[in-house]
Amino acid sequence: MIKIDKIHTISNHLSFSRILLSAPIYYFLQNMEQSDFHRYFALFLMILAALTDYLDGYFARKYDQVTEFGKIIDPIADKIAVGVITLTLFFKGLIPLYIFVVVISRDLLIFFGGLIISNKIGRVLPSNLLGKITVFILGLYLVLLVVGLKDYPTLFNLYNILILFMSILSLAGYIIRSIEALRFKKNELL
């Protein structure tokens, strides 16, 4: 059960700010060909959003404010921010279709799978190190695309392979963790 006093924490406000940053990030990415200002301000906002992701976890642990609401809002904020950036860059022709499909599918499977698992075990599975590494690599990829990664075909192709590999690996890791959590819950009931 989520308690209202557990919603208003520094960490949760940082996660919520990441959701709010998605709109101006979209605007500046959509218009980045107009001027260097648009491109670099989009980059600044993307880095700011990434910083809020790091800081929300830091403050949650430092002030012992890890909450069930935080375990929900943080990944939702990540998925909204990454989804907006990925969609925008895909429609601008900077992300190949197969990367777009893998990244979006992974996020949707983890999100909806997480809802099902949470309902069955009565708690939210927190993100793990593999998921965090994957999101970091994906975030770096998105930043590099904005600064011109596609102009370097070899590096671009290598990074696409890395994104594909990490996305599949982290999804497999999440599935394994979910199965283990379901088994643990089942054994707990016996």
QUINORNOR-V555013 format. One line per field, one symbol per residue. psi: psi as a letter, one per 40 degrees, with the letter a starting at -180 (. if undefined). Layout:
psi = ???
//
This chain:
psi = hhhdeedgidddddddddddedddddddddeeedidddddddddddddddddddddddddddeffhidddedddddddddddddddddddeeeehiddddddddddddddddddddddddeeihhiiiddddddddddddddddddefdeegdddddddddddddddddddddddddddddddddddde.
//
